[in-house]
Amino acid sequence: MNTVAAPWPRIAPAETGPRLLLLGAAALLALFLLAPLAALLGQSLVDDAGQWSLARFREFAATPGVATAAWNTLWIAALVTAITVPLAFVYAYALQRSTLPAKPLWRVFGLSPLLGPSLIGAVGVIQWFGNQGLAKSWMGGASIYGAPGIVLATVFAAFPHALMILVVALAHADARLYEAADALRASRWRRFVTVTLPAARYGLVSAALVVFAYSVSEFGIPKVVGGNFPVLAVEIYVQAVGLHNFGRGAVVALLLLTPVLLAFGVDRLVQRRQQASLTARAVPYVARPEPLRDGLLLAFVAVVAAALLAVLGMAVATSFITFWPYNLAPTLRHYTWGLAEAGVGDAWFNSLRLALATALVGTPFVFGTAWLIEKTGLRDGRLAAAVQALASLPMGVPGLVLGIGCILFFNHPGNPLGGLYRGFPLLVAVTVVHYYSACHLTALTALKSLDREFEAVSASLKVARWRTFWRVTLPVCLPAVMEIARYLFINAMTTVSALVFLYSPETLPASVSILNLDEAGDLGPAAAMAALVVATTAAYSLLHVLAERLLRSRQAWRLAPR
């Protein structure tokens, strides 16, 4: 019996272009993500002679204080998580499940720490509770430097990240469940435990893991307010920058990467079990006025918002004070001196240039890659699955780890791409990759909401794919595109961890300049730089809001009744 071999699967001509573009996107992600991580792993597994060995791990394990730094990193992260997540949950509950007045304003206050680098929290905490702090007496004789300062400043910096997740987790609820609980005469506490918490448990887990990972990998805060309190993130900086021991720095980076990857691995497993909390038959929950509940929640939200604004405002106010706390007369000297002599203006311009380039380059790259995965015939193929995996990986890679990996890879003598090291293009690429995951998920969510029949109808009418993209897909998804650009811009203005290893004197960013000025004891100019960053990100956010309103007015179908 004759058998005919099955022909090799052929790629449709219409998919050749998208496949090549997706291959190019995969190559870029591999170049700026996988290659640095591979270099990091390789450097940690060789000895000084270049032979494969675990000697670096043994040497590091035998170094005094290593176990202390690792333990400090873990318990500080656990404590920050235990404080931040309940605070953020109650704040989000007030925004979503009460009749709180001026909810948009309270939400802006809750997200306000995102406007500046994490260092601004450390500066604000020092000005409030430091040796010359305004509220030093509140410490009861204890010092803010070390674990207390790290915990307070990290809670400030991590709070908006948890809040964003929990606001979404509490956004939808089935009113029928609450009606059933009322019919059964369940107490408010029992209704909260049996209805509200189960519906939000996956959001709580995700928020806890994000805060834990953020705390483990945070570098700027312990560097500024940590004193002599050892943590792994600072140890990486000391080994790589202070001692130029990149081999040991690679070992510490891998140790730092391990708990973060484990946390996000747990998050992935939990999310797979998540079920829809709002079915097609559900009745959307609308909060009813309850004076006691709403009054207590308003008081809580006001206290938390005041604390966040106090830390942020203190850091900004310091930039206008002559000499804290001995001469509180207002002055612009920190700005004029910083602009003229400390390089504040140049660093701010570098960050602005970096933020604009990151938004202009990263936004089309992220959205275009997501479109190639979701809206072409490659969606169910292996290439798309590989790119999806690459897109999810940056979420679990701390910036310090990525920065060390880029040093080892791009600064290697045999690398033909070594010319990128410390150059502006590398800063842009690393920033895009570092914040790629959240942007990719945003783009996919927007694209999935668009029915595939648009592409099917276009294909049947022989309309070019790019024309459908330009006339249908992009206009519908424009709010998501703008949100991606805003996210990239703000994070490029405020990030420290990945860039602290990769800048040159000509590309020094504002966030790293704040760190350098603080180390030199120039707290006033450091606060001035932080204020410039906050003003820039706030102005961009305002422009983003105005652009969204203009978009709604130009796209009248968004306001049409459904």
Buried (B, 14 or more C-beta within 10 A) or exposed (E): EEEEEEEEEEEEEEBEEBBEBBBEBBEBBBBBBBBBBBBBBBBBBBEEEEEEBEBBBEBBEEEEEBEEBBEBBBEBBBBBBEBBBEBBBBBBBBBBBBBBEEBEEBBBBBBBBBBBBBBBBBBBBBBBBBEEBBEBEEBEEEBBBBBBBBBBBBBBBBBBBBBBBBBBBBBBBBEEBBEEBEEEEBEEEEBBEEBBEEBBEBBBBBBBBBBBBBBBBBBBBBBBBBBEBBBBBBBBBBBBBEEEBBBBBBBBBBBBBEBBBBBBEBBEEBEEEEEEBBEEEBEEBEBEEEEEBBEBBBEBBBEBBEBBBBBBBBBBBBBBBEEBBEEEEEBEBBBEBBBEEBBBBBBBEBBBBBBBBBBBBBBBBBBBBBBBBBBBBBEEBEBBEBBBEBBBBBBBBBBBBBBBBBBBBBBBEEBEEEEBBBBBEBBBBBBBBBBBBBBBBBBBEBBEEBEEEBBEEBBEEEBEBEEBBEEBBEBBBBBBBBBBBBBBBBBBBBBBBBBBBBBEEEBBBBBBBBBBBBEEEBBBBBBBBBBBBBBBBBEBBEEBEEBBEEBEEEBEEEEEEE
